[in-house]
Amino acid sequence: MRLYVTPTSPYARKVRIALMEKGLAFALEKVDLRDPDHGARQWNPLGKIPVLVTNAGEAFFDSAVILQYLETIHPQPPLLPTEPMARLACLRLEALANGIMDATVAWVQEQRRSKDCQDPALLQKLRNKTQTALAYLEEQSRHWQAPRPKEPLPLGQIGAVAAIGYVDLRAPELLVPYPDLQHWFQSLRDRPSVAQTMPE
Ligand SMILES: N[C@@H](CCC(=O)N[C@@H](CS)C(=O)NCC(=O)O)C(=O)O
């Protein structure tokens, strides 16, 4: 399998952590999104990463679909519970993590525009979204138990690590009001799938 990524993409990191938690071998293809001919374009007409290309030459995107593909084709160890409501709760957490990524990526992009082109109301709205979502995660994280060494991290928490890692990279001050969430995040720092996918 090949996975097209950029070194800082939180969506790509989510998939990389999931692949490692499942113990699956894959090759990393790093792309430069500024290059109009970057390698992922031939597989994803939207030109976005991550894209997973299977050994049979089939491409899957976006990150949520890739995770469903992995869970379907490589069910062991499971990253999602089988009990329907627990499964939905896990997918809801993944959706929330994706929303944090969307808001923070958009905030970074808006910040990179020259000052006179920035939209302050949009910047504030995006920051508010990230903050309210982090407050929700802070509450949830109080109920998360650390997985035993041989147990995989559940998919929702994989999403949360990738999202918080991206906030920590781009706007670490937003994490300060959430000590329980930070404590949970720090407790996973040395886990191989987390340590080896730190944004470069
Ligand atoms: N919903 C998508 C989002 C993927 C995404 O936005 N990736 C960014 C990099 S972090 C990208 O490829 N941007 C390039 C573009 O939009 O053309 C997913 O979960 O995979």
The ligand as a Tripos MOL2 file, in Angstrom:
@<TRIPOS>MOLECULE
LIG
   20    19     1     0     0
SMALL
NO_CHARGES

@<TRIPOS>ATOM
      1 N1        -11.7700   15.8490    4.2580 N.3       1 LIG1
      2 C1        -10.4590   15.5480    3.7340 C.3       1 LIG1
      3 C2         -9.5720   16.7680    3.8980 C.3       1 LIG1
      4 C3         -8.2120   16.5690    3.2370 C.3       1 LIG1
      5 C4         -7.4910   17.9020    3.0480 C.2       1 LIG1
      6 O1         -8.1130   18.9910    3.0730 O.2       1 LIG1
      7 N2         -6.1830   17.8340    2.8500 N.am      1 LIG1
      8 C5         -5.3990   19.0170    2.5930 C.3       1 LIG1
      9 C6         -4.0210   18.9100    3.2410 C.3       1 LIG1
     10 S1         -4.1110   19.0360    4.9900 S.3       1 LIG1
     11 C7         -5.1800   19.1410    1.0920 C.2       1 LIG1
     12 O2         -4.9190   18.1610    0.4410 O.2       1 LIG1
     13 N3         -5.2550   20.3790    0.5520 N.am      1 LIG1
     14 C8         -4.9710   20.6300   -0.8390 C.3       1 LIG1
     15 C9         -6.1450   21.1400   -1.5880 C.2       1 LIG1
     16 O3         -7.2040   21.3910   -0.9820 O.co2     1 LIG1
     17 O4         -6.0250   21.2780   -2.7930 O.co2     1 LIG1
     18 C10        -9.8860   14.3140    4.4620 C.2       1 LIG1
     19 O5        -10.3810   14.0070    5.5620 O.co2     1 LIG1
     20 O6         -9.0080   13.6330    3.9090 O.co2     1 LIG1
@<TRIPOS>BOND
     1     1     2 1
     2     2     3 1
     3     2    18 1
     4     3     4 1
     5     4     5 1
     6     5     6 2
     7     5     7 1
     8     7     8 1
     9     8     9 1
    10     8    11 1
    11     9    10 1
    12    11    12 2
    13    11    13 1
    14    13    14 1
    15    14    15 1
    16    15    16 2
    17    15    17 1
    18    18    19 2
    19    18    20 1
@<TRIPOS>SUBSTRUCTURE
     1 LIG1         1 GROUP 0 **** ****
